[in-house]
Amino acid sequence: MSRIRFNRNKARLMGLLGIRARLVLLALILVGPLMAERIRSLEYSRSQQVELAARDFASVAEHSSNAQREVFASVEAVLKSSAYIYTSAAHVDRSCAIMRASLRGDMPWIRSLTVAARDGTAMCSTWPEAVESGLNFGNRPYFRKALESGEFVVSDYLFSRMTNQPTVMAAYLAPGINNADDAVILAAINLGWISRIMSNLGNRPGVSAVLVDPAGTVLAAPPGQTAMIGRLIDDPAILRAIAAHAANSDRLAGSLSFAASDGSPRMISYAAISGTGAQLLVSIDEARVAASADRDIRTAYLQLRFLCLFALLGALVVAERLIIKPIEMMATMAQHFGRGDWSARMARNRLPAEFIPLAKAFYGMAARLRGRERELRASNEQLTVLASIDMLSGLANRRGFQSRLDFEWLKAQQSGEGLTLLMIDVDHFKMFNDTYGHPAGDVCLARVGEALADLATRNAGFAGRYGGEEFCLLLPNAEAARAMQVGELVRDAIWSLAIPHATSAYQQVTASIGVAVVTPAELEQSRDLIEAADAALYAAKRRGRNMVIEHGFVRAFGTSMVSLTG
């Protein structure tokens, strides 16, 4: 009894400590307590480094964006004061002289000031060449927007037509006594100066800073990153993420995390420049900012991998009999199932207890697969039939017709008998659809299909829908006279349907029929018969439709003749 009780207790213990549980327990005992605390502390240190860097760069970005806001605010102030001067002065030349004198030397971010008439023509400018060359701003979107809104407007990135240098234009409306006297004050902004304002954001590893317009074009960048100016930012999806983030906040600045196009995690701080569509973006590459912490973490993970490797090697050696052998046995059984040997089984006494439910599941799966295989074969046979049937007319589709034509062609070649093909086209069917609608058109085609099916049965033929409103009727071993007789039967059957067709000259649905008869020879192909019948069909259409036309014989192949258009 004591031995039986011992075996029962052993079985219970083996059930509780299965193979997976024993391997997991072994790995945890060897690896877990040793490395968990170190990795946790390294991960915490890394997150702290990234967070501190993000706060630092966000603060620097805020200071830089404030400086750029001041630049654009000063540009707006200059434009408004120039607009006031223009409005107050009695003469354009006088206002232009005052405007030139008022352009301060301590505002190097303004390249030039220009006054443009309502039609966009430069009237005066701190660049005399703009007036002398007749420069016109009328087709510029920012010029039109300033005229329409009367607000301070800043353009997207563009190239100056005078200097061919990249720039951004600011515009403000100077209203006249009436609309014809309105003018727009324009300022060309020096992007190089804007980039110099961002110098405190340059030369920082893992950090990139750019000023972008609403389209994502870089307007300015710190020294060392100026090659980006004029190009789209690398990941335009950033702008959509920022727009979604800003929509939930009433602040002009914020921060968010995202994955770059190369999959690396990034943090980005953004600050909108009020009064413009521009934004200052400062992107932080977490991997480069926390490079030292990442190296320590990689080292810790490498040590963890080695320890796991040693633990797994030991577990595999110990578990060779408990895991590998049973798996190989089940793989062999699965191969038998794959070859269709559904009766394959494993010796139960050679399997650990944990694998017995899996073996039973395999047996059940084999039984279900065997049933599914039978069902699939039946479904495939049914699909093969359906693939050759046109569901609307109930006749063979083009694929089914071609298969039958190839069969009858070979049969006629062997027997030397003739083969007849009738190509049937419903006259003016497009106009029928346009007049009565596609549902009525489908009903029409279905009735024509029924009539052709009946005629094919009575004349030992094979009917099919060739495509659209075109049908075909194949008559084995039928001579020309019989073919023409059957063609008239087809035409009369469709006429007898009496389907109204208001746009037809006959006021009802009719059909044109082309007939071709051939005795196939080895050098011919079945498509020759189709081409001949099709040519006869088009001849029937050209002669007024609602008629049967037989193809004439003018070309010979060996001892047989193929019908061509007569």
C-alpha positions as CSV (number, residue, x, y, z in Angstrom):
1,M,0.0,0.0,0.0
2,S,2.8,2.4,0.9
3,R,4.3,2.0,-2.6
4,I,0.9,2.6,-4.3
5,R,0.5,5.8,-2.1
6,F,4.0,6.9,-3.0
7,N,3.3,6.5,-6.7
8,R,0.0,8.5,-6.4
9,N,1.7,11.3,-4.6
10,K,4.5,11.3,-7.1
11,A,1.9,11.5,-9.9
12,R,0.2,14.5,-8.2
13,L,3.6,16.2,-7.7
14,M,4.5,15.7,-11.4
15,G,1.1,17.1,-12.4
16,L,1.7,20.3,-10.3
17,L,5.4,20.6,-11.4
18,G,4.9,20.2,-15.2
19,I,7.7,20.6,-17.7
20,R,7.0,24.3,-18.3
21,A,6.7,25.1,-14.6
22,R,10.0,23.3,-13.8
23,L,11.9,25.2,-16.6
24,V,10.4,28.6,-15.5
25,L,11.2,27.9,-11.9
26,L,14.8,27.0,-12.8
27,A,15.3,30.2,-14.9
28,L,13.8,32.4,-12.1
29,I,16.0,30.8,-9.4
30,L,19.2,31.2,-11.5
31,V,18.6,34.6,-13.2
32,G,15.7,36.6,-11.8
33,P,17.0,37.8,-8.4
34,L,20.5,38.4,-9.7
35,M,19.7,40.9,-12.5
36,A,16.2,42.4,-11.8
37,E,17.3,45.0,-9.4
38,R,20.3,46.2,-11.5
39,I,18.2,46.5,-14.7
40,R,15.5,48.4,-12.8
41,S,18.0,50.9,-11.4
42,L,19.6,51.4,-14.8
43,E,16.3,51.9,-16.5
44,Y,15.3,54.5,-13.8
45,S,18.5,56.3,-14.3
46,R,18.1,56.5,-18.0
47,S,14.5,57.8,-17.8
48,Q,15.7,60.5,-15.4
49,Q,18.5,61.6,-17.8
50,V,16.0,61.8,-20.7
51,E,13.5,63.7,-18.5
52,L,16.1,66.2,-17.3
53,A,17.3,66.8,-20.9
54,A,13.8,67.3,-22.1
55,R,13.1,69.9,-19.5
56,D,16.3,71.7,-20.2
57,F,15.8,71.8,-24.0
58,A,12.1,72.7,-23.6
59,S,13.2,75.7,-21.6
60,V,15.9,76.7,-24.1
61,A,13.3,76.2,-26.9
62,E,10.9,78.5,-25.1
63,H,13.5,81.3,-24.8
64,S,14.4,80.9,-28.5
65,S,10.7,80.9,-29.6
66,N,10.1,84.1,-27.5
67,A,13.0,85.8,-29.3
68,Q,11.5,84.8,-32.6
69,R,8.1,86.0,-31.6
70,E,9.7,89.3,-30.8
71,V,11.3,89.3,-34.3
72,F,7.9,88.8,-36.0
73,A,6.2,91.2,-33.6
74,S,8.8,93.9,-34.5
75,V,8.2,93.1,-38.2
76,E,4.4,93.5,-37.7
77,A,5.0,96.8,-35.8
78,V,7.2,98.1,-38.7
79,L,4.6,97.1,-41.3
80,K,1.8,98.8,-39.3
81,S,3.8,102.0,-38.8
82,S,4.7,102.0,-42.5
83,A,1.0,101.5,-43.4
84,Y,0.2,104.5,-41.2
85,I,2.9,106.6,-42.9
86,Y,1.6,105.6,-46.3
87,T,-2.0,106.4,-45.3
88,S,-1.1,109.7,-43.7
89,A,1.3,111.0,-46.4
90,A,-0.2,113.1,-49.2
91,H,2.2,111.7,-51.9
92,V,3.6,108.2,-52.6
93,D,7.2,109.5,-53.0
94,R,7.0,111.3,-49.7
95,S,5.7,108.3,-47.9
96,C,8.4,106.1,-49.5
97,A,11.1,108.5,-48.3
98,I,9.7,108.5,-44.8
99,M,9.5,104.7,-44.9
100,R,13.2,104.4,-46.0
101,A,14.3,106.7,-43.2
102,S,12.2,104.8,-40.6
103,L,13.8,101.4,-41.4
104,R,16.1,101.1,-38.4
105,G,19.6,99.7,-38.7
106,D,19.2,97.6,-35.5
107,M,16.6,95.4,-37.2
108,P,18.8,93.3,-39.5
109,W,16.1,90.6,-39.9
110,I,14.2,92.9,-42.3
111,R,15.8,92.8,-45.8
112,S,13.6,95.3,-47.4
113,L,10.2,97.1,-47.2
114,T,8.0,97.5,-50.3
115,V,4.7,99.3,-50.9
116,A,2.6,97.5,-53.6
117,A,-0.5,98.9,-55.1
118,R,-3.8,97.0,-55.0
119,D,-2.9,95.3,-58.3
120,G,0.4,94.1,-56.8
121,T,2.7,96.5,-58.6
122,A,5.6,97.7,-56.5
123,M,5.2,101.5,-56.1
124,C,8.2,102.2,-53.8
125,S,10.8,100.0,-52.1
126,T,14.0,100.1,-50.1
127,W,15.2,98.1,-53.0
128,P,14.9,100.5,-56.0
129,E,15.3,97.5,-58.4
130,A,11.9,96.3,-57.3
131,V,10.2,99.4,-58.6
132,E,12.5,99.7,-61.7
133,S,11.8,96.1,-62.8
134,G,8.1,96.5,-62.3
135,L,8.0,93.7,-59.8
136,N,4.4,92.5,-59.2
137,F,3.1,90.6,-56.1
138,G,-0.5,90.3,-57.3
139,N,-0.3,86.5,-57.8
140,R,1.2,85.7,-54.4
141,P,-1.2,84.0,-52.0
142,Y,0.1,86.1,-49.0
143,F,-0.6,89.3,-50.9
144,R,-4.1,88.3,-51.8
145,K,-4.8,87.2,-48.2
146,A,-3.5,90.5,-46.8
147,L,-5.9,92.3,-49.2
148,E,-8.9,90.2,-48.2
149,S,-8.4,89.9,-44.5
150,G,-6.6,93.2,-43.6
151,E,-4.6,91.3,-41.1
152,F,-0.9,90.8,-40.6
153,V,0.1,87.8,-42.9
154,V,3.2,85.7,-43.1
155,S,4.0,83.6,-46.2
156,D,5.3,80.1,-46.4
157,Y,8.9,79.4,-47.5
158,L,9.7,80.9,-51.0
159,F,12.5,82.3,-53.1
160,S,12.8,86.0,-53.7
161,R,12.3,86.9,-57.3
162,M,14.8,89.8,-56.9
163,T,17.7,88.0,-55.2
164,N,16.7,84.3,-55.8
165,Q,17.5,83.8,-52.1
166,P,15.2,81.9,-49.7
167,T,13.0,84.2,-47.7
168,V,9.6,84.7,-45.9
169,M,7.4,87.6,-46.7
170,A,5.2,89.5,-44.3
171,A,2.3,91.7,-45.5
172,Y,-0.1,94.2,-44.0
173,L,-2.9,96.2,-45.7
174,A,-2.6,100.0,-45.8
175,P,-6.2,101.1,-46.5
176,G,-6.7,104.1,-48.7
177,I,-9.6,106.6,-49.0
178,N,-11.3,104.1,-51.3
179,N,-10.5,100.5,-52.4
180,A,-8.5,101.7,-55.5
181,D,-6.1,103.6,-53.2
182,D,-5.4,100.5,-51.0
183,A,-1.8,99.4,-50.8
184,V,0.0,96.5,-49.1
185,I,3.2,97.0,-47.1
186,L,5.6,94.0,-47.7
187,A,8.6,93.0,-45.7
188,A,11.2,90.5,-46.8
189,I,12.5,88.6,-43.7
190,N,16.2,87.6,-43.5
191,L,16.1,83.8,-42.7
192,G,19.8,83.8,-42.0
193,W,19.3,86.2,-39.1
194,I,16.4,84.0,-37.7
195,S,18.9,81.1,-37.8
196,R,21.4,83.0,-35.8
197,I,18.8,83.6,-33.1
198,M,18.7,79.8,-32.8
199,S,22.4,79.4,-32.2
200,N,21.8,78.4,-28.6
201,L,20.1,75.3,-29.8
202,G,23.0,74.1,-32.0
203,N,25.9,71.8,-31.4
204,R,24.0,69.6,-28.9
205,P,24.3,65.9,-29.5
206,G,21.0,64.2,-30.2
207,V,19.1,67.5,-30.5
208,S,17.8,69.1,-33.7
209,A,16.0,72.4,-33.8
210,V,14.2,73.9,-36.8
211,L,11.7,76.7,-37.5
212,V,9.1,75.4,-40.0
213,D,6.2,76.9,-41.9
214,P,2.7,75.3,-42.0
215,A,3.7,73.1,-44.9
216,G,6.6,71.6,-43.0
217,T,9.3,73.5,-44.9
218,V,12.3,74.4,-42.8
219,L,12.7,78.2,-42.6
220,A,15.6,78.5,-40.2
221,A,18.0,76.2,-38.3
222,P,21.0,76.6,-35.9
223,P,24.5,76.8,-37.3
224,G,25.6,73.3,-38.3
225,Q,22.1,72.3,-39.4
226,T,21.5,75.0,-42.0
227,A,21.6,72.4,-44.8
228,M,18.0,71.6,-43.8
229,I,16.7,75.1,-44.7
230,G,14.3,75.0,-47.7
231,R,13.7,71.2,-47.3
232,L,10.7,69.4,-45.8
233,I,11.2,68.0,-42.4
234,D,12.2,64.3,-42.4
235,D,8.9,63.1,-40.8
236,P,5.9,65.2,-41.9
237,A,3.7,63.2,-39.5
238,I,5.2,65.2,-36.7
239,L,3.1,68.2,-37.7
240,R,-0.1,66.2,-37.6
241,A,0.8,64.8,-34.2
242,I,1.6,68.4,-32.9
243,A,-1.7,69.7,-34.4
244,A,-3.7,66.9,-32.6
245,H,-1.8,67.6,-29.4
246,A,-2.3,71.4,-29.6
247,A,-6.0,71.0,-30.3
248,N,-6.5,69.8,-26.8
249,S,-4.6,72.7,-25.2
250,D,-4.9,76.5,-25.3
251,R,-1.1,77.0,-24.9
252,L,1.2,77.9,-27.8
253,A,3.9,75.5,-26.6
254,G,4.0,71.9,-25.5
255,S,5.9,68.6,-25.6
256,L,5.1,65.1,-26.8
257,S,6.7,61.7,-27.5
258,F,6.7,59.9,-30.8
259,A,8.5,57.3,-32.8
260,A,10.7,58.6,-35.7
261,S,10.6,57.2,-39.2
262,D,13.5,54.9,-38.3
263,G,11.6,53.6,-35.3
264,S,13.8,55.4,-32.6
265,P,11.9,57.1,-29.7
266,R,12.0,60.9,-29.8
267,M,10.7,63.7,-27.6
268,I,9.7,66.9,-29.2
269,S,9.0,70.4,-27.8
270,Y,7.1,72.8,-30.0
271,A,6.3,76.5,-29.7
272,A,4.0,78.3,-32.1
273,I,5.1,81.8,-33.3
274,S,1.9,83.9,-32.7
275,G,0.7,85.9,-35.6
276,T,2.3,83.4,-38.1
277,G,1.8,79.8,-39.0
278,A,5.5,79.1,-38.1
279,Q,6.5,76.7,-35.3
280,L,9.8,76.1,-33.6
281,L,10.4,72.4,-33.2
282,V,13.1,70.9,-30.9
283,S,13.5,67.2,-31.3
284,I,15.5,65.1,-28.8
285,D,16.8,61.7,-29.8
286,E,16.5,59.7,-26.6
287,A,19.0,57.1,-27.7
288,R,21.8,59.7,-28.1
289,V,20.9,61.8,-25.0
290,A,20.9,58.7,-22.8
291,A,23.8,56.9,-24.6
292,S,25.8,56.2,-21.5
293,A,22.9,54.8,-19.6
294,D,21.9,52.7,-22.7
295,R,25.4,51.2,-22.7
296,D,25.1,50.1,-19.1
297,I,21.7,48.7,-19.8
298,R,22.9,46.8,-22.8
299,T,25.7,45.3,-20.7
300,A,23.3,44.2,-18.1
301,Y,21.0,42.6,-20.7
302,L,24.0,40.9,-22.3
303,Q,24.9,39.4,-18.9
304,L,21.3,38.4,-18.5
305,R,21.4,36.7,-21.9
306,F,24.5,34.7,-21.0
307,L,23.0,33.6,-17.7
308,C,19.8,32.6,-19.5
309,L,21.8,30.7,-22.1
310,F,23.6,28.7,-19.5
311,A,20.3,28.0,-17.6
312,L,18.6,26.9,-20.8
313,L,21.4,24.7,-21.9
314,G,21.2,22.9,-18.5
315,A,17.4,22.7,-18.7
316,L,17.6,21.3,-22.3
317,V,20.1,18.6,-21.3
318,V,18.0,17.6,-18.3
319,A,14.7,17.8,-20.3
320,E,15.9,15.9,-23.4
321,R,13.8,12.9,-22.5
322,L,10.8,14.8,-21.2
323,I,10.4,17.3,-24.0
324,I,12.5,16.8,-27.1
325,K,11.7,13.1,-27.7
326,P,7.9,13.5,-27.3
327,I,8.0,16.5,-29.6
328,E,9.9,14.5,-32.3
329,M,7.3,11.7,-31.9
330,M,4.5,14.1,-32.4
331,A,6.2,15.8,-35.4
332,T,6.6,12.4,-37.0
333,M,2.9,11.8,-36.4
334,A,2.0,15.2,-37.9
335,Q,4.1,14.2,-41.0
336,H,2.0,11.0,-41.4
337,F,-1.1,13.2,-41.2
338,G,0.4,15.5,-43.9
339,R,0.8,12.5,-46.2
340,G,-2.8,11.4,-45.6
341,D,-2.1,8.6,-43.2
342,W,-4.9,9.5,-40.7
343,S,-4.5,6.3,-38.7
344,A,-1.0,7.2,-37.3
345,R,-0.8,6.9,-33.5
346,M,1.8,7.1,-30.7
347,A,2.5,4.7,-27.9
348,R,0.8,6.2,-24.9
349,N,3.3,4.7,-22.4
350,R,6.2,6.6,-24.1
351,L,4.6,10.0,-23.6
352,P,4.8,12.2,-20.5
353,A,1.5,13.0,-18.9
354,E,1.6,16.6,-20.1
355,F,1.7,15.4,-23.7
356,I,-1.2,13.0,-23.6
357,P,-4.0,15.7,-23.9
358,L,-2.0,17.2,-26.9
359,A,-1.8,13.8,-28.5
360,K,-5.6,13.4,-28.1
361,A,-6.1,16.8,-29.6
362,F,-3.9,15.7,-32.6
363,Y,-6.1,12.7,-33.1
364,G,-9.3,14.8,-33.0
365,M,-7.7,17.3,-35.4
366,A,-6.8,14.5,-37.8
367,A,-10.4,13.3,-37.8
368,R,-11.7,16.8,-38.4
369,L,-9.2,17.4,-41.2
370,R,-10.2,14.2,-42.8
371,G,-13.8,15.3,-42.9
372,R,-12.8,18.8,-44.0
373,E,-10.8,17.3,-46.9
374,R,-13.8,15.4,-48.1
375,E,-16.0,18.6,-47.9
376,L,-13.3,20.6,-49.7
377,R,-13.1,18.1,-52.6
378,A,-16.9,18.3,-52.9
379,S,-16.8,22.1,-52.8
380,N,-14.1,22.2,-55.4
381,E,-16.1,20.0,-57.7
382,Q,-19.1,22.3,-57.2
383,L,-17.0,25.4,-57.8
384,T,-15.6,24.0,-61.0
385,V,-19.1,23.7,-62.3
386,L,-20.2,27.2,-61.1
387,A,-17.0,28.8,-62.6
388,S,-18.3,27.8,-66.0
389,I,-21.9,29.1,-65.6
390,D,-23.2,32.6,-66.2
391,M,-25.5,33.1,-63.2
392,L,-27.7,35.8,-65.0
393,S,-28.6,33.8,-68.2
394,G,-28.1,30.3,-66.9
395,L,-26.0,29.5,-69.9
396,A,-22.3,28.7,-70.0
397,N,-20.0,31.7,-69.5
398,R,-17.2,32.5,-71.8
399,R,-14.8,30.2,-70.0
400,G,-17.3,27.3,-70.2
401,F,-18.0,28.1,-73.9
402,Q,-14.3,28.1,-74.8
403,S,-13.8,24.7,-73.2
404,R,-16.7,23.2,-75.1
405,L,-15.5,24.9,-78.4
406,D,-12.0,23.4,-77.9
407,F,-13.6,19.9,-77.3
408,E,-15.9,20.1,-80.3
409,W,-13.0,21.4,-82.5
410,L,-10.8,18.5,-81.7
411,K,-13.7,16.1,-82.2
412,A,-14.5,17.6,-85.6
413,Q,-10.8,17.5,-86.6
414,Q,-10.8,13.7,-85.9
415,S,-14.2,13.0,-87.5
416,G,-13.9,15.4,-90.5
417,E,-17.3,16.8,-89.7
418,G,-18.3,20.4,-90.0
419,L,-18.7,22.8,-87.0
420,T,-21.1,25.8,-87.0
421,L,-21.0,28.9,-84.7
422,L,-23.7,31.5,-84.3
423,M,-22.7,34.8,-82.7
424,I,-25.8,36.6,-81.4
425,D,-25.9,40.2,-80.2
426,V,-28.9,42.0,-78.7
427,D,-29.4,45.1,-80.8
428,H,-29.0,48.6,-79.2
429,F,-28.8,47.0,-75.7
430,K,-26.9,50.0,-74.2
431,M,-29.9,52.3,-75.2
432,F,-32.2,49.7,-73.7
433,N,-30.3,49.9,-70.4
434,D,-30.2,53.7,-70.5
435,T,-34.0,53.8,-71.2
436,Y,-35.3,51.0,-68.8
437,G,-32.5,50.7,-66.3
438,H,-30.0,47.9,-65.6
439,P,-32.5,45.7,-63.6
440,A,-34.7,45.6,-66.7
441,G,-31.6,44.9,-68.8
442,D,-30.8,41.9,-66.6
443,V,-34.3,40.5,-67.0
444,C,-34.0,41.0,-70.8
445,L,-30.7,39.0,-70.9
446,A,-32.2,36.3,-68.7
447,R,-35.2,35.8,-71.1
448,V,-32.9,35.7,-74.1
449,G,-30.8,33.1,-72.3
450,E,-33.9,31.0,-71.7
451,A,-34.8,31.1,-75.3
452,L,-31.3,30.2,-76.5
453,A,-31.2,27.3,-74.0
454,D,-34.4,25.9,-75.4
455,L,-33.2,26.2,-79.0
456,A,-29.9,24.6,-78.1
457,T,-31.7,21.6,-76.5
458,R,-33.9,21.2,-79.5
459,N,-31.1,21.4,-82.0
460,A,-28.4,19.4,-80.2
461,G,-26.3,22.6,-79.8
462,F,-24.5,24.3,-77.0
463,A,-25.4,27.9,-76.0
464,G,-23.3,30.3,-74.0
465,R,-23.1,34.0,-73.0
466,Y,-20.0,35.3,-74.6
467,G,-20.0,38.6,-72.8
468,G,-22.3,41.6,-72.1
469,E,-25.3,41.3,-74.5
470,E,-23.4,38.9,-76.8
471,F,-24.4,35.2,-76.9
472,C,-23.2,32.2,-79.0
473,L,-24.6,29.0,-80.2
474,L,-22.4,26.0,-81.2
475,L,-23.9,23.4,-83.6
476,P,-21.7,20.3,-84.2
477,N,-22.1,18.6,-87.6
478,A,-24.4,21.3,-89.1
479,E,-24.3,22.3,-92.7
480,A,-24.6,25.9,-93.9
481,A,-28.3,25.6,-94.8
482,R,-29.2,24.1,-91.4
483,A,-27.1,26.8,-89.7
484,M,-29.0,29.6,-91.5
485,Q,-32.3,27.9,-90.6
486,V,-31.3,27.7,-86.9
487,G,-30.1,31.4,-87.1
488,E,-33.6,32.4,-88.3
489,L,-35.1,30.4,-85.5
490,V,-33.0,32.3,-83.0
491,R,-33.9,35.6,-84.5
492,D,-37.6,34.7,-84.5
493,A,-37.4,33.4,-80.9
494,I,-36.0,36.7,-79.6
495,W,-38.6,38.6,-81.7
496,S,-41.3,36.5,-80.2
497,L,-40.3,37.5,-76.7
498,A,-41.9,40.9,-77.6
499,I,-39.8,42.8,-75.1
500,P,-40.6,46.5,-75.6
501,H,-37.6,48.7,-76.8
502,A,-38.8,52.3,-77.4
503,T,-35.4,53.5,-78.7
504,S,-35.2,50.7,-81.4
505,A,-36.5,51.2,-84.9
506,Y,-38.5,47.9,-84.4
507,Q,-40.0,49.1,-81.1
508,Q,-39.0,45.8,-79.4
509,V,-35.9,43.9,-78.6
510,T,-34.3,42.3,-81.7
511,A,-31.0,40.5,-82.3
512,S,-28.4,40.4,-85.1
513,I,-26.8,37.0,-85.9
514,G,-23.6,36.1,-87.6
515,V,-23.2,32.5,-88.9
516,A,-19.9,30.8,-89.7
517,V,-19.5,27.1,-90.8
518,V,-16.1,25.4,-91.0
519,T,-14.6,21.9,-91.4
520,P,-11.6,22.1,-89.0
521,A,-8.2,21.1,-90.3
522,E,-4.9,20.6,-88.4
523,L,-3.5,23.9,-89.4
524,E,-6.5,25.9,-88.2
525,Q,-7.5,27.2,-84.8
526,S,-10.8,27.6,-83.1
527,R,-10.4,31.3,-82.9
528,D,-10.6,31.4,-86.7
529,L,-14.2,30.2,-86.4
530,I,-15.0,32.9,-83.8
531,E,-13.5,35.6,-85.9
532,A,-15.5,34.5,-88.9
533,A,-18.8,34.4,-87.0
534,D,-18.0,37.8,-85.4
535,A,-17.3,39.3,-88.8
536,A,-20.7,38.0,-90.0
537,L,-22.3,39.5,-86.9
538,Y,-20.9,42.9,-87.6
539,A,-22.0,42.6,-91.3
540,A,-25.6,42.0,-90.0
541,K,-25.3,45.1,-87.8
542,R,-24.1,47.2,-90.7
543,R,-27.0,46.1,-92.9
544,G,-29.7,47.3,-90.5
545,R,-29.7,44.7,-87.6
546,N,-32.5,42.1,-86.8
547,M,-31.1,39.8,-89.5
548,V,-29.0,36.7,-90.0
549,I,-25.9,36.9,-92.1
550,E,-23.7,33.9,-93.2
551,H,-20.0,34.3,-93.6
552,G,-18.6,33.6,-97.1
553,F,-15.7,31.3,-98.0
554,V,-12.6,32.9,-99.4
555,R,-9.6,31.4,-97.6
556,A,-8.5,27.8,-97.7
557,F,-6.4,25.8,-95.2
558,G,-5.2,22.6,-96.8
559,T,-8.2,20.7,-98.0
560,S,-10.8,22.6,-95.9
561,M,-12.3,26.1,-96.1
562,V,-12.7,28.7,-93.4
563,S,-15.5,31.3,-93.8
564,L,-14.6,34.9,-93.9
565,T,-16.7,38.0,-94.5
566,G,-18.7,37.7,-97.7
